[in-house]
Amino acid sequence: MNFKWLISLLPLLLGACMGINPNSSPKDSFTVPVAYEIIFERAKAQAQRCWSADGEFPIVGALNTSDRTAFVAVTGELGGNRYGQVDIRALDAQSTQVQVMVNGINIWNVKSLAAMHEVLQFGTPTCISYMPRPQP
């Protein structure tokens, strides 16, 4: 029996077992001059387009108008692990604090952090960052 197909799926399967670790997962925090409701809609659209793996990983989110916060996350079917999450908090009517965190594996990596940052800042959906970044 040929198990080459299983070996090709191994990275995705391993990624599906590991959720976000607040102490070690890649993250990005920034402020954007855009209302939090718009940031929420942009984050949902970006997560659906780039983090859901064509619907294999559910996207969840909620907008809390009473405390002017929101979140968007990609979860796994088993155990509900979160592989990527965007936490959103209004600073005022047109300024929003954002924290994006990913588990660092597969499509939820540092490149996806950069793309999410650009989408939330500029409003143009893309799964790839086009902005130059300093090299570490």
N, CA, C and O atoms as a GROMACS GRO file, in nm:
protein
  544
    1MET      N    1   0.084  -0.118   0.000
    1MET     CA    2   0.000   0.000   0.000
    1MET      C    3   0.089   0.124   0.000
    1MET      O    4   0.191   0.128   0.070
    2ASN      N    5   0.053   0.226  -0.077
    2ASN     CA    6   0.131   0.349  -0.092
    2ASN      C    7   0.079   0.456   0.005
    2ASN      O    8  -0.037   0.496  -0.003
    3PHE      N    9   0.166   0.500   0.094
    3PHE     CA   10   0.127   0.599   0.194
    3PHE      C   11   0.188   0.736   0.168
    3PHE      O   12   0.194   0.819   0.258
    4LYS      N   13   0.235   0.760   0.045
    4LYS     CA   14   0.294   0.890   0.014
    4LYS      C   15   0.195   1.004   0.034
    4LYS      O   16   0.233   1.114   0.075
    5TRP      N   17   0.068   0.979   0.007
    5TRP     CA   18  -0.034   1.083   0.026
    5TRP      C   19  -0.045   1.123   0.172
    5TRP      O   20  -0.068   1.240   0.202
    6LEU      N   21  -0.028   1.025   0.263
    6LEU     CA   22  -0.035   1.055   0.405
    6LEU      C   23   0.083   1.141   0.449
    6LEU      O   24   0.068   1.232   0.530
    7ILE      N   25   0.200   1.112   0.396
    7ILE     CA   26   0.318   1.190   0.430
    7ILE      C   27   0.302   1.334   0.383
    7ILE      O   28   0.345   1.426   0.453
    8SER      N   29   0.240   1.356   0.268
    8SER     CA   30   0.219   1.492   0.220
    8SER      C   31   0.118   1.568   0.305
    8SER      O   32   0.122   1.691   0.310
    9LEU      N   33   0.028   1.498   0.374
    9LEU     CA   34  -0.069   1.562   0.461
    9LEU      C   35  -0.019   1.581   0.604
    9LEU      O   36  -0.082   1.652   0.683
   10LEU      N   37   0.094   1.520   0.637
   10LEU     CA   38   0.143   1.524   0.774
   10LEU      C   39   0.160   1.665   0.829
   10LEU      O   40   0.118   1.690   0.942
   11PRO      N   41   0.221   1.761   0.756
   11PRO     CA   42   0.234   1.896   0.812
   11PRO      C   43   0.099   1.960   0.844
   11PRO      O   44   0.085   2.026   0.947
   12LEU      N   45   0.000   1.940   0.759
   12LEU     CA   46  -0.132   1.998   0.786
   12LEU      C   47  -0.196   1.930   0.908
   12LEU      O   48  -0.258   1.997   0.990
   13LEU      N   49  -0.180   1.799   0.918
   13LEU     CA   50  -0.237   1.727   1.032
   13LEU      C   51  -0.172   1.769   1.162
   13LEU      O   52  -0.240   1.786   1.264
   14LEU      N   53  -0.039   1.787   1.162
   14LEU     CA   54   0.030   1.832   1.282
   14LEU      C   55  -0.011   1.974   1.318
   14LEU      O   56  -0.030   2.005   1.436
   15GLY      N   57  -0.025   2.058   1.218
   15GLY     CA   58  -0.069   2.195   1.243
   15GLY      C   59  -0.208   2.199   1.302
   15GLY      O   60  -0.240   2.289   1.380
   16ALA      N   61  -0.290   2.104   1.265
   16ALA     CA   62  -0.427   2.099   1.316
   16ALA      C   63  -0.433   2.059   1.462
   16ALA      O   64  -0.537   2.076   1.527
   17CYS      N   65  -0.324   2.005   1.516
   17CYS     CA   66  -0.323   1.960   1.655
   17CYS      C   67  -0.272   2.067   1.750
   17CYS      O   68  -0.292   2.056   1.872
   18MET      N   69  -0.208   2.170   1.699
   18MET     CA   70  -0.146   2.270   1.784
   18MET      C   71  -0.216   2.404   1.767
   18MET      O   72  -0.224   2.458   1.657
   19GLY      N   73  -0.267   2.456   1.876
   19GLY     CA   74  -0.332   2.586   1.871
   19GLY      C   75  -0.234   2.697   1.907
   19GLY      O   76  -0.114   2.676   1.917
   20ILE      N   77  -0.288   2.814   1.926
   20ILE     CA   78  -0.209   2.931   1.963
   20ILE      C   79  -0.153   2.913   2.104
   20ILE      O   80  -0.223   2.866   2.194
   21ASN      N   81  -0.028   2.950   2.121
   21ASN     CA   82   0.034   2.955   2.253
   21ASN      C   83   0.066   3.102   2.282
   21ASN      O   84   0.154   3.158   2.217
   22PRO      N   85  -0.003   3.166   2.377
   22PRO     CA   86   0.018   3.309   2.402
   22PRO      C   87   0.162   3.347   2.434
   22PRO      O   88   0.202   3.461   2.415
   23ASN      N   89   0.241   3.251   2.484
   23ASN     CA   90   0.379   3.279   2.521
   23ASN      C   91   0.478   3.267   2.406
   23ASN      O   92   0.584   3.330   2.409
   24SER      N   93   0.444   3.188   2.304
   24SER     CA   94   0.544   3.164   2.199
   24SER      C   95   0.494   3.182   2.056
   24SER      O   96   0.575   3.182   1.963
   25SER      N   97   0.366   3.197   2.037
   25SER     CA   98   0.312   3.210   1.902
   25SER      C   99   0.347   3.347   1.844
   25SER      O  100   0.354   3.446   1.917
   26PRO      N  101   0.368   3.353   1.711
   26PRO     CA  102   0.394   3.482   1.647
   26PRO      C  103   0.274   3.575   1.665
   26PRO      O  104   0.159   3.532   1.654
   27LYS      N  105   0.303   3.703   1.693
   27LYS     CA  106   0.195   3.800   1.710
   27LYS      C  107   0.239   3.937   1.662
   27LYS      O  108   0.358   3.966   1.647
   28ASP      N  109   0.140   4.021   1.639
   28ASP     CA  110   0.161   4.157   1.591
   28ASP      C  111   0.055   4.244   1.657
   28ASP      O  112  -0.064   4.213   1.651
   29SER      N  113   0.097   4.353   1.718
   29SER     CA  114   0.005   4.449   1.778
   29SER      C  115   0.026   4.585   1.713
   29SER      O  116   0.140   4.627   1.692
   30PHE      N  117  -0.083   4.653   1.680
   30PHE     CA  118  -0.073   4.781   1.612
   30PHE      C  119  -0.204   4.857   1.626
   30PHE      O  120  -0.306   4.801   1.664
   31THR      N  121  -0.198   4.985   1.594
   31THR     CA  122  -0.315   5.071   1.595
   31THR      C  123  -0.341   5.118   1.452
   31THR      O  124  -0.248   5.151   1.379
   32VAL      N  125  -0.469   5.120   1.414
   32VAL     CA  126  -0.507   5.167   1.280
   32VAL      C  127  -0.610   5.279   1.295
   32VAL      O  128  -0.694   5.275   1.384
   33PRO      N  129  -0.603   5.378   1.206
   33PRO     CA  130  -0.698   5.490   1.212
   33PRO      C  131  -0.829   5.458   1.139
   33PRO      O  132  -0.869   5.528   1.046
   34VAL      N  133  -0.894   5.350   1.184
   34VAL     CA  134  -1.016   5.301   1.122
   34VAL      C  135  -1.109   5.255   1.235
   34VAL      O  136  -1.061   5.203   1.336
   35ALA      N  137  -1.239   5.274   1.220
   35ALA     CA  138  -1.336   5.232   1.321
   35ALA      C  139  -1.331   5.080   1.343
   35ALA      O  140  -1.307   5.004   1.249
   36TYR      N  141  -1.353   5.039   1.466
   36TYR     CA  142  -1.339   4.898   1.501
   36TYR      C  143  -1.438   4.809   1.425
   36TYR      O  144  -1.405   4.694   1.396
   37GLU      N  145  -1.557   4.858   1.392
   37GLU     CA  146  -1.654   4.777   1.318
   37GLU      C  147  -1.602   4.744   1.178
   37GLU      O  148  -1.624   4.634   1.127
   38ILE      N  149  -1.534   4.839   1.116
   38ILE     CA  150  -1.476   4.815   0.983
   38ILE      C  151  -1.361   4.716   0.993
   38ILE      O  152  -1.346   4.629   0.908
   39ILE      N  153  -1.280   4.730   1.097
   39ILE     CA  154  -1.169   4.636   1.118
   39ILE      C  155  -1.223   4.495   1.138
   39ILE      O  156  -1.166   4.399   1.087
   40PHE      N  157  -1.332   4.482   1.212
   40PHE     CA  158  -1.395   4.351   1.232
   40PHE      C  159  -1.437   4.290   1.098
   40PHE      O  160  -1.410   4.172   1.073
   41GLU      N  161  -1.502   4.367   1.014
   41GLU     CA  162  -1.545   4.316   0.883
   41GLU      C  163  -1.426   4.279   0.796
   41GLU      O  164  -1.430   4.177   0.727
   42ARG      N  165  -1.321   4.360   0.797
   42ARG     CA  166  -1.201   4.329   0.719
   42ARG      C  167  -1.135   4.201   0.770
   42ARG      O  168  -1.092   4.118   0.691
   43ALA      N  169  -1.126   4.187   0.902
   43ALA     CA  170  -1.064   4.067   0.960
   43ALA      C  171  -1.142   3.941   0.926
   43ALA      O  172  -1.083   3.838   0.893
   44LYS      N  173  -1.276   3.948   0.932
   44LYS     CA  174  -1.360   3.832   0.896
   44LYS      C  175  -1.336   3.792   0.751
   44LYS      O  176  -1.318   3.674   0.721
   45ALA      N  177  -1.338   3.890   0.662
   45ALA     CA  178  -1.320   3.861   0.519
   45ALA      C  179  -1.182   3.802   0.492
   45ALA      O  180  -1.168   3.707   0.416
   46GLN      N  181  -1.080   3.858   0.555
   46GLN     CA  182  -0.944   3.809   0.536
   46GLN      C  183  -0.928   3.667   0.592
   46GLN      O  184  -0.868   3.581   0.527
   47ALA      N  185  -0.982   3.643   0.710
   47ALA     CA  186  -0.973   3.509   0.770
   47ALA      C  187  -1.044   3.406   0.683
   47ALA      O  188  -0.993   3.296   0.662
   48GLN      N  189  -1.161   3.442   0.633
   48GLN     CA  190  -1.236   3.350   0.547
   48GLN      C  191  -1.157   3.319   0.419
   48GLN      O  192  -1.153   3.204   0.374
   49ARG      N  193  -1.097   3.420   0.364
   49ARG     CA  194  -1.024   3.405   0.238
   49ARG      C  195  -0.891   3.330   0.254
   49ARG      O  196  -0.855   3.248   0.170
   50CYS      N  197  -0.819   3.358   0.363
   50CYS     CA  198  -0.681   3.310   0.374
   50CYS      C  199  -0.653   3.210   0.485
   50CYS      O  200  -0.554   3.137   0.478
   51TRP      N  201  -0.737   3.203   0.586
   51TRP     CA  202  -0.710   3.116   0.700
   51TRP      C  203  -0.799   2.993   0.706
   51TRP      O  204  -0.770   2.901   0.782
   52SER      N  205  -0.905   2.987   0.629
   52SER     CA  206  -1.002   2.879   0.646
   52SER      C  207  -0.968   2.752   0.567
   52SER      O  208  -1.034   2.650   0.584
   53ALA      N  209  -0.866   2.758   0.480
   53ALA     CA  210  -0.829   2.643   0.396
   53ALA      C  211  -0.951   2.592   0.320
   53ALA      O  212  -0.988   2.475   0.328
   54ASP      N  213  -1.012   2.684   0.246
   54ASP     CA  214  -1.132   2.652   0.166
   54ASP      C  215  -1.244   2.593   0.249
   54ASP      O  216  -1.314   2.502   0.205
   55GLY      N  217  -1.262   2.644   0.369
   55GLY     CA  218  -1.373   2.604   0.454
   55GLY      C  219  -1.345   2.487   0.546
   55GLY      O  220  -1.432   2.448   0.623
   56GLU      N  221  -1.225   2.429   0.540
   56GLU     CA  222  -1.193   2.316   0.627
   56GLU      C  223  -1.180   2.357   0.773
   56GLU      O  224  -1.205   2.276   0.863
   57PHE      N  225  -1.142   2.482   0.797
   57PHE     CA  226  -1.127   2.532   0.932
   57PHE      C  227  -1.226   2.646   0.952
   57PHE      O  228  -1.219   2.747   0.883
   58PRO      N  229  -1.319   2.629   1.046
   58PRO     CA  230  -1.424   2.729   1.066
   58PRO      C  231  -1.370   2.864   1.114
   58PRO      O  232  -1.274   2.870   1.192
   59ILE      N  233  -1.433   2.969   1.066
   59ILE     CA  234  -1.403   3.104   1.111
   59ILE      C  235  -1.516   3.146   1.205
   59ILE      O  236  -1.633   3.134   1.171
   60VAL      N  237  -1.478   3.194   1.324
   60VAL     CA  238  -1.576   3.242   1.421
   60VAL      C  239  -1.541   3.387   1.455
   60VAL      O  240  -1.427   3.431   1.436
   61GLY      N  241  -1.638   3.459   1.504
   61GLY     CA  242  -1.612   3.596   1.543
   61GLY      C  243  -1.733   3.656   1.612
   61GLY      O  244  -1.844   3.603   1.604
   62ALA      N  245  -1.708   3.766   1.680
   62ALA     CA  246  -1.816   3.836   1.749
   62ALA      C  247  -1.780   3.982   1.762
   62ALA      O  248  -1.665   4.019   1.782
   63LEU      N  249  -1.884   4.064   1.751
   63LEU     CA  250  -1.872   4.209   1.768
   63LEU      C  251  -1.949   4.246   1.893
   63LEU      O  252  -2.069   4.219   1.901
   64ASN      N  253  -1.883   4.308   1.990
   64ASN     CA  254  -1.948   4.348   2.115
   64ASN      C  255  -1.960   4.500   2.115
   64ASN      O  256  -1.864   4.571   2.144
   65THR      N  257  -2.078   4.550   2.082
   65THR     CA  258  -2.097   4.695   2.071
   65THR      C  259  -2.098   4.765   2.206
   65THR      O  260  -2.068   4.884   2.213
   66SER      N  261  -2.132   4.694   2.314
   66SER     CA  262  -2.136   4.760   2.445
   66SER      C  263  -1.997   4.798   2.496
   66SER      O  264  -1.981   4.904   2.555
   67ASP      N  265  -1.898   4.713   2.475
   67ASP     CA  266  -1.762   4.751   2.517
   67ASP      C  267  -1.669   4.782   2.400
   67ASP      O  268  -1.549   4.800   2.418
   68ARG      N  269  -1.727   4.787   2.278
   68ARG     CA  270  -1.655   4.826   2.156
   68ARG      C  271  -1.530   4.739   2.132
   68ARG      O  272  -1.420   4.790   2.108
   69THR      N  273  -1.551   4.608   2.140
   69THR     CA  274  -1.446   4.511   2.111
   69THR      C  275  -1.500   4.410   2.010
   69THR      O  276  -1.621   4.403   1.985
   70ALA      N  277  -1.409   4.332   1.955
   70ALA     CA  278  -1.447   4.224   1.863
   70ALA      C  279  -1.333   4.126   1.855
   70ALA      O  280  -1.221   4.155   1.896
   71PHE      N  281  -1.363   4.009   1.801
   71PHE     CA  282  -1.258   3.912   1.771
   71PHE      C  283  -1.300   3.831   1.650
   71PHE      O  284  -1.418   3.816   1.620
   72VAL      N  285  -1.199   3.779   1.582
   72VAL     CA  286  -1.218   3.686   1.471
   72VAL      C  287  -1.114   3.577   1.492
   72VAL      O  288  -0.999   3.607   1.524
   73ALA      N  289  -1.152   3.451   1.474
   73ALA     CA  290  -1.057   3.341   1.493
   73ALA      C  291  -1.085   3.228   1.395
   73ALA      O  292  -1.197   3.210   1.348
   74VAL      N  293  -0.981   3.154   1.367
   74VAL     CA  294  -0.994   3.030   1.290
   74VAL      C  295  -0.974   2.916   1.388
   74VAL      O  296  -0.878   2.916   1.466
   75THR      N  297  -1.064   2.818   1.384
   75THR     CA  298  -1.062   2.709   1.481
   75THR      C  299  -1.051   2.575   1.410
   75THR      O  300  -1.069   2.564   1.289
   76GLY      N  301  -1.022   2.475   1.491
   76GLY     CA  302  -1.017   2.339   1.438
   76GLY      C  303  -1.144   2.264   1.473
   76GLY      O  304  -1.213   2.297   1.570
   77GLU      N  305  -1.172   2.165   1.394
   77GLU     CA  306  -1.292   2.084   1.418
   77GLU      C  307  -1.281   2.006   1.548
   77GLU      O  308  -1.378   1.994   1.623
   78LEU      N  309  -1.162   1.952   1.574
   78LEU     CA  310  -1.142   1.870   1.694
   78LEU      C  311  -1.085   1.955   1.806
   78LEU      O  312  -0.977   2.012   1.792
   79GLY      N  313  -1.155   1.963   1.916
   79GLY     CA  314  -1.104   2.032   2.032
   79GLY      C  315  -1.115   2.182   2.030
   79GLY      O  316  -1.093   2.246   2.133
   80GLY      N  317  -1.150   2.241   1.916
   80GLY     CA  318  -1.169   2.384   1.911
   80GLY      C  319  -1.043   2.468   1.924
   80GLY      O  320  -1.052   2.585   1.959
   81ASN      N  321  -0.925   2.410   1.897
   81ASN     CA  322  -0.803   2.490   1.901
   81ASN      C  323  -0.816   2.610   1.810
   81ASN      O  324  -0.880   2.604   1.705
   82ARG      N  325  -0.755   2.720   1.850
   82ARG     CA  326  -0.749   2.839   1.765
   82ARG      C  327  -0.611   2.844   1.700
   82ARG      O  328  -0.509   2.832   1.767
   83TYR      N  329  -0.610   2.861   1.568
   83TYR     CA  330  -0.485   2.865   1.493
   83TYR      C  331  -0.446   3.006   1.455
   83TYR      O  332  -0.330   3.034   1.428
   84GLY      N  333  -0.543   3.095   1.452
   84GLY     CA  334  -0.520   3.235   1.427
   84GLY      C  335  -0.630   3.314   1.493
   84GLY      O  336  -0.745   3.270   1.497
   85GLN      N  337  -0.596   3.433   1.546
   85GLN     CA  338  -0.697   3.513   1.611
   85GLN      C  339  -0.662   3.661   1.596
   85GLN      O  340  -0.546   3.700   1.601
   86VAL      N  341  -0.766   3.741   1.578
   86VAL     CA  342  -0.754   3.887   1.572
   86VAL      C  343  -0.840   3.943   1.685
   86VAL      O  344  -0.961   3.921   1.688
   87ASP      N  345  -0.777   4.015   1.778
   87ASP     CA  346  -0.848   4.082   1.887
   87ASP      C  347  -0.852   4.231   1.855
   87ASP      O  348  -0.750   4.291   1.820
   88ILE      N  349  -0.971   4.290   1.866
   88ILE     CA  350  -0.997   4.425   1.820
   88ILE      C  351  -1.058   4.505   1.935
   88ILE      O  352  -1.149   4.459   2.004
   89ARG      N  353  -1.005   4.628   1.955
   89ARG     CA  354  -1.059   4.715   2.061
   89ARG      C  355  -1.059   4.860   2.013
   89ARG      O  356  -0.955   4.912   1.973
   90ALA      N  357  -1.175   4.922   2.018
   90ALA     CA  358  -1.186   5.063   1.978
   90ALA      C  359  -1.113   5.150   2.080
   90ALA      O  360  -1.130   5.135   2.201
   91LEU      N  361  -1.032   5.243   2.029
   91LEU     CA  362  -0.969   5.343   2.115
   91LEU      C  363  -1.054   5.469   2.119
   91LEU      O  364  -1.064   5.536   2.221
   92ASP      N  365  -1.114   5.499   2.005
   92ASP     CA  366  -1.211   5.608   1.992
   92ASP      C  367  -1.293   5.580   1.867
   92ASP      O  368  -1.287   5.469   1.814
   93ALA      N  369  -1.368   5.675   1.819
   93ALA     CA  370  -1.459   5.651   1.706
   93ALA      C  371  -1.386   5.612   1.577
   93ALA      O  372  -1.444   5.541   1.495
   94GLN      N  373  -1.263   5.656   1.559
   94GLN     CA  374  -1.190   5.628   1.435
   94GLN      C  375  -1.050   5.574   1.458
   94GLN      O  376  -0.961   5.597   1.376
   95SER      N  377  -1.028   5.504   1.569
   95SER     CA  378  -0.896   5.448   1.599
   95SER      C  379  -0.914   5.315   1.671
   95SER      O  380  -0.993   5.304   1.764
   96THR      N  381  -0.840   5.214   1.626
   96THR     CA  382  -0.860   5.079   1.678
   96THR      C  383  -0.727   5.013   1.712
   96THR      O  384  -0.631   5.020   1.635
   97GLN      N  385  -0.721   4.950   1.828
   97GLN     CA  386  -0.606   4.869   1.869
   97GLN      C  387  -0.632   4.726   1.825
   97GLN      O  388  -0.739   4.672   1.849
   98VAL      N  389  -0.532   4.665   1.761
   98VAL     CA  390  -0.546   4.530   1.706
   98VAL      C  391  -0.431   4.443   1.755
   98VAL      O  392  -0.316   4.488   1.760
   99GLN      N  393  -0.461   4.319   1.791
   99GLN     CA  394  -0.357   4.219   1.813
   99GLN      C  395  -0.393   4.097   1.730
   99GLN      O  396  -0.503   4.044   1.739
  100VAL      N  397  -0.297   4.054   1.648
  100VAL     CA  398  -0.314   3.934   1.566
  100VAL      C  399  -0.214   3.831   1.616
  100VAL      O  400  -0.097   3.862   1.636
  101MET      N  401  -0.261   3.708   1.636
  101MET     CA  402  -0.175   3.599   1.681
  101MET      C  403  -0.205   3.475   1.599
  101MET      O  404  -0.322   3.444   1.572
  102VAL      N  405  -0.100   3.403   1.560
  102VAL     CA  406  -0.114   3.279   1.484
  102VAL      C  407  -0.030   3.171   1.550
  102VAL      O  408   0.061   3.200   1.627
  103ASN      N  409  -0.061   3.045   1.518
  103ASN     CA  410   0.016   2.938   1.582
  103ASN      C  411   0.154   2.916   1.518
  103ASN      O  412   0.237   2.848   1.577
  104GLY      N  413   0.179   2.973   1.402
  104GLY     CA  414   0.311   2.964   1.341
  104GLY      C  415   0.332   2.845   1.249
  104GLY      O  416   0.443   2.823   1.202
  105ILE      N  417   0.226   2.768   1.224
  105ILE     CA  418   0.238   2.648   1.142
  105ILE      C  419   0.146   2.658   1.021
  105ILE      O  420   0.035   2.710   1.030
  106ASN      N  421   0.195   2.609   0.908
  106ASN     CA  422   0.117   2.606   0.783
  106ASN      C  423   0.074   2.745   0.741
  106ASN      O  424   0.156   2.837   0.740
  107ILE      N  425  -0.052   2.763   0.707
  107ILE     CA  426  -0.100   2.891   0.657
  107ILE      C  427  -0.117   2.995   0.768
  107ILE      O  428  -0.147   3.110   0.739
  108TRP      N  429  -0.097   2.957   0.892
  108TRP     CA  430  -0.108   3.049   1.005
  108TRP      C  431   0.033   3.082   1.053
  108TRP      O  432   0.073   3.044   1.163
  109ASN      N  433   0.108   3.153   0.969
  109ASN     CA  434   0.250   3.179   0.996
  109ASN      C  435   0.278   3.329   0.996
  109ASN      O  436   0.186   3.410   0.988
  110VAL      N  437   0.407   3.366   1.007
  110VAL     CA  438   0.443   3.507   1.015
  110VAL      C  439   0.407   3.582   0.887
  110VAL      O  440   0.379   3.702   0.891
  111LYS      N  441   0.406   3.514   0.774
  111LYS     CA  442   0.365   3.579   0.650
  111LYS      C  443   0.217   3.616   0.656
  111LYS      O  444   0.176   3.720   0.605
  112SER      N  445   0.137   3.530   0.718
  112SER     CA  446  -0.006   3.562   0.729
  112SER      C  447  -0.029   3.677   0.826
  112SER      O  448  -0.125   3.752   0.811
  113LEU      N  449   0.059   3.692   0.926
  113LEU     CA  450   0.051   3.808   1.015
  113LEU      C  451   0.069   3.938   0.937
  113LEU      O  452  -0.008   4.032   0.952
  114ALA      N  453   0.172   3.940   0.853
  114ALA     CA  454   0.200   4.060   0.773
  114ALA      C  455   0.084   4.091   0.679
  114ALA      O  456   0.045   4.207   0.664
  115ALA      N  457   0.030   3.989   0.615
  115ALA     CA  458  -0.083   4.010   0.523
  115ALA      C  459  -0.205   4.062   0.599
  115ALA      O  460  -0.272   4.155   0.552
  116MET      N  461  -0.235   4.005   0.715
  116MET     CA  462  -0.350   4.051   0.794
  116MET      C  463  -0.330   4.197   0.835
  116MET      O  464  -0.424   4.277   0.827
  117HIS      N  465  -0.210   4.233   0.877
  117HIS     CA  466  -0.180   4.371   0.916
  117HIS      C  467  -0.212   4.466   0.800
  117HIS      O  468  -0.280   4.567   0.819
  118GLU      N  469  -0.165   4.433   0.682
  118GLU     CA  470  -0.187   4.519   0.565
  118GLU      C  471  -0.335   4.529   0.529
  118GLU      O  472  -0.384   4.636   0.495
  119VAL      N  473  -0.406   4.418   0.536
  119VAL     CA  474  -0.549   4.419   0.504
  119VAL      C  475  -0.625   4.506   0.603
  119VAL      O  476  -0.710   4.585   0.563
  120LEU      N  477  -0.594   4.493   0.731
  120LEU     CA  478  -0.664   4.573   0.831
  120LEU      C  479  -0.630   4.721   0.818
  120LEU      O  480  -0.715   4.807   0.841
  121GLN      N  481  -0.508   4.750   0.781
  121GLN     CA  482  -0.466   4.888   0.767
  121GLN      C  483  -0.518   4.954   0.639
  121GLN      O  484  -0.567   5.067   0.642
  122PHE      N  485  -0.508   4.882   0.527
  122PHE     CA  486  -0.539   4.942   0.397
  122PHE      C  487  -0.672   4.897   0.336
  122PHE      O  488  -0.724   4.964   0.247
  123GLY      N  489  -0.727   4.785   0.383
  123GLY     CA  490  -0.858   4.742   0.336
  123GLY      C  491  -0.861   4.663   0.207
  123GLY      O  492  -0.969   4.635   0.155
  124THR      N  493  -0.746   4.624   0.155
  124THR     CA  494  -0.742   4.546   0.032
  124THR      C  495  -0.705   4.402   0.065
  124THR      O  496  -0.592   4.377   0.108
  125PRO      N  497  -0.797   4.306   0.048
  125PRO     CA  498  -0.769   4.167   0.085
  125PRO      C  499  -0.658   4.104   0.002
  125PRO      O  500  -0.656   4.116  -0.121
  126THR      N  501  -0.569   4.037   0.070
  126THR     CA  502  -0.461   3.964   0.006
  126THR      C  503  -0.406   3.863   0.106
  126THR      O  504  -0.397   3.891   0.225
  127CYS      N  505  -0.369   3.748   0.058
  127CYS     CA  506  -0.311   3.647   0.147
  127CYS      C  507  -0.159   3.658   0.154
  127CYS      O  508  -0.094   3.585   0.228
  128ILE      N  509  -0.103   3.751   0.076
  128ILE     CA  510   0.042   3.769   0.069
  128ILE      C  511   0.075   3.915   0.098
  128ILE      O  512   0.010   4.005   0.046
  129SER      N  513   0.175   3.937   0.181
  129SER     CA  514   0.220   4.072   0.210
  129SER      C  515   0.305   4.124   0.094
  129SER      O  516   0.395   4.055   0.045
  130TYR      N  517   0.275   4.246   0.050
  130TYR     CA  518   0.350   4.307  -0.058
  130TYR      C  519   0.439   4.421  -0.008
  130TYR      O  520   0.514   4.479  -0.086
  131MET      N  521   0.430   4.454   0.119
  131MET     CA  522   0.507   4.564   0.174
  131MET      C  523   0.647   4.516   0.212
  131MET      O  524   0.663   4.407   0.267
  132PRO      N  525   0.749   4.597   0.182
  132PRO     CA  526   0.887   4.558   0.223
  132PRO      C  527   0.896   4.560   0.375
  132PRO      O  528   0.840   4.648   0.441
  133ARG      N  529   0.966   4.465   0.429
  133ARG     CA  530   0.986   4.454   0.573
  133ARG      C  531   1.135   4.443   0.602
  133ARG      O  532   1.209   4.382   0.524
  134PRO      N  533   1.179   4.501   0.713
  134PRO     CA  534   1.321   4.488   0.748
  134PRO      C  535   1.355   4.341   0.777
  134PRO      O  536   1.274   4.268   0.835
  135GLN      N  537   1.471   4.300   0.737
  135GLN     CA  538   1.517   4.164   0.763
  135GLN      C  539   1.574   4.157   0.904
  135GLN      O  540   1.644   4.249   0.947
  136PRO      N  541   1.545   4.048   0.979
  136PRO     CA  542   1.597   4.036   1.116
  136PRO      C  543   1.746   4.018   1.120
  136PRO      O  544   1.805   4.007   1.228
   0.00000   0.00000   0.00000
